[in-house]
Amino acid sequence: MLPGSSYLSARSLRVARLRGKVGLYFVAALSVLAGMTDAIGFMATGDFVSFMSGNTTRLAVSLGEGEFALVLRIGVVLLAFVLGNALGVVIARLTGRRPWPLLSIIAALLALAGLLPLSWQLPALVAAVTAMGMINAVVEEVNGLPIGLTYVTGALSRFGRGLGRALLGERRHGWRVQLIPWTGMFVGAIAGVLLEQAFDLAALLFSALLAAALGLISLKIPRRWQLGYMPR
């Protein structure tokens, strides 16, 4: 072993652990934002803002029952989410894969949704859904572990499979951290319920403030780490 190589290896390990810890804290905060926004949108409009599995089931049920106005509404929501994801990747690439420009746009969309009159419910919903699609491009993985911010079914599935392997005596790392986005979304949803009860759809302004705050916080994350979190 070359002189100093053991020191460099230990230092690299510490940096990797710190990068992972910071990334997971950031994921937790973003999941709180997603959960908060989803709960506000669902309570105020009856539609999911980030839970597209639920909206897909609702689309099928509405189609089967012949509720074509609802089919069109949910179809628009699903399309907005897909386009939001696409825009998130495009904007991330065009801005040099930095979180803060993306989070600034997300904050603006959520603020717009919160400021629109209640009679403009569908445009407000589309703006919020687009924002939640875009947020998935803020963090895609942490230290090689896949992360989902607006959907936790995959996280719970990965946690459950990891638990099964652990019960069989296999030692694999990373499966426990899948509870972080689930916990963040759950806590955020509770906050969203309380905010919606007090402010109705205008509660999305609190989501906008949180998104803007996370954009500012992201400026403190080392540039190399940001590149590792965001889509390539």
C-alpha positions as CSV (number, residue, x, y, z in Angstrom):
1,M,0.0,0.0,0.0
2,L,1.4,3.4,-0.9
3,P,2.1,5.9,1.9
4,G,-0.9,8.0,2.7
5,S,-3.3,5.7,0.7
6,S,-5.0,4.5,3.9
7,Y,-5.5,8.1,5.0
8,L,-7.0,9.0,1.6
9,S,-9.3,5.9,1.7
10,A,-10.5,6.8,5.2
11,R,-11.1,10.4,4.2
12,S,-13.0,9.3,1.0
13,L,-15.2,7.1,3.1
14,R,-16.0,10.0,5.5
15,V,-16.8,12.3,2.6
16,A,-19.1,9.7,1.1
17,R,-20.9,9.2,4.3
18,L,-21.3,12.9,4.8
19,R,-22.5,13.3,1.2
20,G,-25.1,10.5,1.8
21,K,-26.3,12.0,5.1
22,V,-26.7,15.5,3.6
23,G,-28.5,14.0,0.6
24,L,-30.9,12.1,2.7
25,Y,-31.7,15.1,4.9
26,F,-32.4,17.0,1.6
27,V,-34.6,14.1,0.4
28,A,-36.5,14.2,3.7
29,A,-37.2,17.9,3.4
30,L,-38.3,17.6,-0.3
31,S,-40.6,14.7,0.7
32,V,-42.2,16.9,3.3
33,L,-42.8,19.4,0.6
34,A,-44.4,16.7,-1.7
35,G,-46.5,15.3,1.1
36,M,-47.7,18.8,2.2
37,T,-48.6,19.8,-1.4
38,D,-50.4,16.5,-2.1
39,A,-52.5,16.7,1.0
40,I,-53.5,20.4,0.4
41,G,-54.3,19.7,-3.3
42,F,-56.3,16.5,-2.5
43,M,-58.4,18.2,0.3
44,A,-59.0,21.3,-1.7
45,T,-59.8,19.8,-5.1
46,G,-60.4,16.1,-4.5
47,D,-57.5,15.3,-6.9
48,F,-54.1,13.9,-6.0
49,V,-51.3,16.3,-6.8
50,S,-48.4,13.9,-6.7
51,F,-49.9,10.4,-6.2
52,M,-50.4,9.5,-9.9
53,S,-51.1,5.8,-9.0
54,G,-54.3,7.0,-7.3
55,N,-55.2,9.2,-10.2
56,T,-54.7,6.4,-12.6
57,T,-57.1,4.2,-10.7
58,R,-59.6,7.1,-10.5
59,L,-59.2,7.5,-14.3
60,A,-60.1,3.9,-14.9
61,V,-63.1,4.0,-12.5
62,S,-64.4,7.2,-14.1
63,L,-64.0,5.8,-17.5
64,G,-65.9,2.6,-16.5
65,E,-68.7,4.6,-15.0
66,G,-69.0,6.9,-18.0
67,E,-68.0,10.1,-16.1
68,F,-66.3,11.6,-19.1
69,A,-65.9,15.1,-17.6
70,L,-63.9,13.6,-14.8
71,V,-61.9,11.4,-17.3
72,L,-60.9,14.6,-19.1
73,R,-59.9,16.4,-15.8
74,I,-57.8,13.5,-14.5
75,G,-56.3,13.0,-18.0
76,V,-55.1,16.6,-17.9
77,V,-53.6,16.1,-14.4
78,L,-51.7,13.0,-15.5
79,L,-50.4,14.8,-18.6
80,A,-49.3,17.8,-16.5
81,F,-47.4,15.4,-14.2
82,V,-45.6,13.7,-17.1
83,L,-44.7,17.1,-18.6
84,G,-43.5,18.4,-15.3
85,N,-41.1,15.5,-15.0
86,A,-39.8,16.1,-18.5
87,L,-39.5,19.9,-17.9
88,G,-37.6,19.1,-14.6
89,V,-35.0,17.2,-16.5
90,V,-34.7,19.8,-19.3
91,I,-34.4,22.7,-16.8
92,A,-31.9,20.9,-14.7
93,R,-29.7,20.3,-17.7
94,L,-30.1,23.8,-19.1
95,T,-29.2,25.3,-15.7
96,G,-26.1,23.2,-15.2
97,R,-27.7,20.6,-12.9
98,R,-28.2,22.9,-10.0
99,P,-31.2,22.4,-7.6
100,W,-31.9,26.1,-6.9
101,P,-33.2,27.2,-10.3
102,L,-35.5,24.2,-10.4
103,L,-36.8,24.8,-6.9
104,S,-37.3,28.5,-7.7
105,I,-39.6,27.6,-10.6
106,I,-41.4,25.1,-8.5
107,A,-41.9,27.7,-5.8
108,A,-43.3,30.1,-8.5
109,L,-45.7,27.5,-9.8
110,L,-47.0,26.7,-6.3
111,A,-47.3,30.4,-5.4
112,L,-49.4,30.9,-8.6
113,A,-51.6,27.9,-7.7
114,G,-52.1,29.3,-4.2
115,L,-52.9,32.8,-5.5
116,L,-55.4,31.9,-8.2
117,P,-59.1,32.4,-7.3
118,L,-61.0,29.3,-6.1
119,S,-63.1,29.4,-9.3
120,W,-59.9,28.7,-11.2
121,Q,-59.4,25.4,-9.5
122,L,-58.3,23.4,-12.5
123,P,-55.5,25.8,-13.6
124,A,-54.3,25.9,-10.0
125,L,-54.3,22.1,-9.9
126,V,-52.4,21.9,-13.1
127,A,-49.7,24.3,-11.9
128,A,-49.3,22.4,-8.6
129,V,-49.1,19.0,-10.4
130,T,-46.6,20.3,-12.9
131,A,-44.5,21.5,-9.9
132,M,-44.7,18.1,-8.3
133,G,-43.6,16.5,-11.5
134,M,-40.6,18.8,-11.7
135,I,-39.5,18.1,-8.1
136,N,-38.5,14.6,-9.0
137,A,-35.5,16.0,-11.0
138,V,-34.1,17.7,-7.9
139,V,-32.8,14.5,-6.4
140,E,-32.8,11.2,-8.3
141,E,-30.3,9.2,-6.3
142,V,-28.1,9.5,-3.2
143,N,-24.8,7.5,-3.2
144,G,-26.2,5.2,-5.8
145,L,-29.5,4.5,-4.1
146,P,-32.6,5.4,-6.1
147,I,-34.9,7.9,-4.6
148,G,-38.5,8.7,-5.3
149,L,-39.8,12.0,-3.9
150,T,-43.5,12.1,-4.9
151,Y,-44.3,8.4,-4.9
152,V,-43.5,6.2,-1.9
153,T,-44.9,2.9,-3.1
154,G,-41.5,2.1,-4.6
155,A,-39.8,3.1,-1.4
156,L,-42.0,0.9,0.7
157,S,-41.5,-2.0,-1.8
158,R,-37.7,-1.6,-1.7
159,F,-37.8,-1.4,2.1
160,G,-40.0,-4.6,2.3
161,R,-37.7,-6.5,0.0
162,G,-34.7,-5.4,1.9
163,L,-36.4,-6.5,5.2
164,G,-37.1,-9.9,3.6
165,R,-33.4,-10.3,2.6
166,A,-32.3,-9.3,6.1
167,L,-34.6,-11.9,7.6
168,L,-32.9,-14.5,5.4
169,G,-29.5,-13.4,6.8
170,E,-28.3,-11.4,3.8
171,R,-26.4,-8.2,4.6
172,R,-27.2,-5.5,2.1
173,H,-27.0,-1.7,2.8
174,G,-29.4,1.0,1.8
175,W,-32.8,-0.6,2.3
176,R,-33.5,1.1,5.6
177,V,-33.1,4.6,4.1
178,Q,-36.1,4.0,1.9
179,L,-38.3,4.9,4.9
180,I,-36.9,8.4,4.8
181,P,-39.0,9.7,1.8
182,W,-42.1,7.8,3.2
183,T,-41.7,9.4,6.6
184,G,-41.1,12.8,5.1
185,M,-44.2,12.6,2.9
186,F,-46.3,11.4,5.9
187,V,-45.2,14.2,8.1
188,G,-45.7,16.7,5.3
189,A,-49.2,15.4,4.6
190,I,-50.2,15.9,8.2
191,A,-48.9,19.5,8.0
192,G,-50.8,19.9,4.7
193,V,-54.0,18.8,6.2
194,L,-53.8,21.4,9.0
195,L,-52.8,24.2,6.6
196,E,-55.6,23.4,4.2
197,Q,-58.2,23.4,6.9
198,A,-57.1,26.9,7.8
199,F,-56.4,28.4,4.4
200,D,-58.0,26.2,1.8
201,L,-56.1,26.2,-1.6
202,A,-54.2,29.3,-0.5
203,A,-52.2,26.9,1.8
204,L,-50.1,26.1,-1.3
205,L,-48.4,29.4,-0.6
206,F,-46.7,27.7,2.4
207,S,-45.6,25.0,0.0
208,A,-44.1,27.7,-2.2
209,L,-42.3,29.2,0.7
210,L,-40.8,25.8,1.6
211,A,-39.7,25.2,-1.9
212,A,-38.0,28.6,-2.0
213,A,-36.3,28.0,1.3
214,L,-35.0,24.6,0.1
215,G,-33.7,26.3,-3.0
216,L,-31.7,28.6,-0.8
217,I,-30.5,25.8,1.4
218,S,-29.3,23.9,-1.7
219,L,-26.8,26.6,-2.4
220,K,-24.9,25.4,0.7
221,I,-24.5,21.9,-0.7
222,P,-21.1,21.3,-2.4
223,R,-21.3,21.5,-6.2
224,R,-19.9,18.0,-6.7
225,W,-22.5,16.5,-4.4
226,Q,-25.3,18.3,-6.3
227,L,-24.2,16.7,-9.5
228,G,-24.3,13.3,-7.9
229,Y,-27.9,13.8,-6.7
230,M,-29.5,15.2,-9.9
231,P,-30.3,13.4,-13.2
232,R,-27.5,12.8,-15.6
